[in-house]
């Protein structure tokens, strides 16, 4: 489950989930108007709540998947591969925030 192939598959499933959320957000007002006759809209809060976690998972996988080994990878080998980039990101992240 931690091989590069499995992580890329999960990445593609997240892309598919984002596609479904966006498609539903576009089609819902049309379907709703056809069925009920009332105009309804889907705004940014829907997309933020529905697609936001999917994008967060996608971003995490985009950082981890290239570091996984092909065909076989364990939590131990993956942990050894990602600890340095994770440490660098945690040290660098507060410096990237805008000053208040």
MARBAVEX-789975 format. One line per field, with one value per residue (C-alpha): residue number from 1; residue in three letters; x, y negated, z negated. Coordinates in nm, 2 decimals, decimal comma, m for minus. Layout:
pos: [NUM  ...] .
code: [ala  ...] .
px: [X  ...] .
py: [Y  ...] .
pz: [Z  ...] .
***
This chain:
pos: [1  2  3  4  5  6  7  8  9  10  11  12  13  14  15  16  17  18  19  20  21  22  23  24  25  26  27  28  29  30  31  32  33  34  35  36  37  38  39  40  41  42  43  44  45  46  47  48  49  50  51  52  53  54  55  56  57  58  59  60  61  62  63  64  65  66  67  68  69  70  71  72  73  74  75  76  77  78  79  80  81  82  83  84  85  86  87  88  89  90  91  92  93  94  95  96  97  98  99  100] .
code: [unk  unk  unk  unk  unk  unk  unk  unk  unk  unk  unk  unk  unk  unk  unk  unk  unk  unk  unk  unk  unk  unk  unk  unk  unk  unk  unk  unk  unk  unk  unk  unk  unk  unk  unk  unk  unk  unk  unk  unk  unk  unk  unk  unk  unk  unk  unk  unk  unk  unk  unk  unk  unk  unk  unk  unk  unk  unk  unk  unk  unk  unk  unk  unk  unk  unk  unk  unk  unk  unk  unk  unk  unk  unk  unk  unk  unk  unk  unk  unk  unk  unk  unk  unk  unk  unk  unk  unk  unk  unk  unk  unk  unk  unk  unk  unk  unk  unk  unk  unk] .
px: [0,00  0,30  0,46  0,49  0,23  m0,03  0,04  0,00  m0,33  m0,45  m0,34  m0,55  m0,85  m0,82  m0,82  m1,13  m1,30  m1,22  m1,37  m1,69  m1,72  m1,67  m1,90  m2,17  m2,13  m2,18  m2,47  m2,66  m2,82  m2,93  m3,08  m3,24  m3,40  m3,54  m3,68  m3,81  m3,84  m3,64  m3,31  m3,04  m2,67  m2,36  m2,10  m1,74  m1,83  m1,94  m1,62  m1,40  m1,58  m1,60  m1,29  m1,06  m0,98  m0,93  m0,68  m0,50  m0,46  m0,35  m0,08  0,04  0,06  0,24  0,52  0,53  0,47  0,80  1,00  0,84  1,02  0,88  0,70  0,78  0,80  0,75  0,66  1,02  1,18  0,92  0,98  1,36  1,30  1,06  1,20  1,46  1,21  0,95  1,20  1,31  0,94  0,86  1,16  1,10  0,72  0,70  0,94  0,72  0,41  0,35  0,44  0,15] .
py: [0,00  m0,24  m0,17  m0,44  m0,28  m0,26  m0,62  m0,74  m0,54  m0,72  m1,05  m0,97  m0,88  m1,21  m1,39  m1,19  m1,29  m1,66  m1,61  m1,47  m1,75  m2,02  m1,84  m1,82  m2,19  m2,29  m2,05  m2,08  m2,42  m2,30  m1,97  m2,15  m2,40  m2,13  m1,93  m2,20  m2,51  m2,71  m2,87  m2,76  m2,84  m2,68  m2,92  m2,91  m2,77  m2,45  m2,41  m2,50  m2,25  m1,97  m2,00  m2,16  m1,83  m1,65  m1,92  m1,90  m1,52  m1,57  m1,82  m1,58  m1,29  m1,50  m1,55  m1,19  m0,98  m1,07  m0,96  m0,61  m0,31  m0,13  0,20  0,22  m0,03  0,00  m0,26  m0,24  m0,31  m0,58  m0,74  m0,75  m0,91  m1,18  m1,29  m1,54  m1,72  m1,73  m1,88  m2,14  m2,23  m2,27  m2,50  m2,70  m2,73  m3,00  m3,22  m3,20  m3,35  m3,72  m3,96  m4,12] .
pz: [0,00  m0,04  0,30  0,55  0,77  0,49  0,39  0,76  0,77  0,46  0,62  0,92  0,71  0,53  0,87  0,96  0,64  0,71  1,06  0,92  0,66  0,93  1,17  0,90  0,81  1,17  1,24  0,92  1,00  1,34  1,21  0,91  1,14  1,37  1,08  0,85  1,07  0,81  0,89  0,65  0,66  0,53  0,41  0,29  m0,06  0,11  0,30  0,00  m0,22  0,04  0,24  m0,02  m0,21  0,12  0,24  m0,10  m0,06  0,30  0,19  m0,08  0,17  0,42  0,16  0,05  0,36  0,54  0,24  0,22  0,38  0,68  0,62  0,25  m0,03  m0,40  m0,66  m0,78  m0,44  m0,36  m0,70  m0,63  m0,29  m0,41  m0,75  m0,60  m0,37  m0,65  m0,89  m0,63  m0,55  m0,92  m0,98  m0,66  m0,68  m0,96  m0,75  m0,45  m0,63  m0,56  m0,83  m1,02] .
***
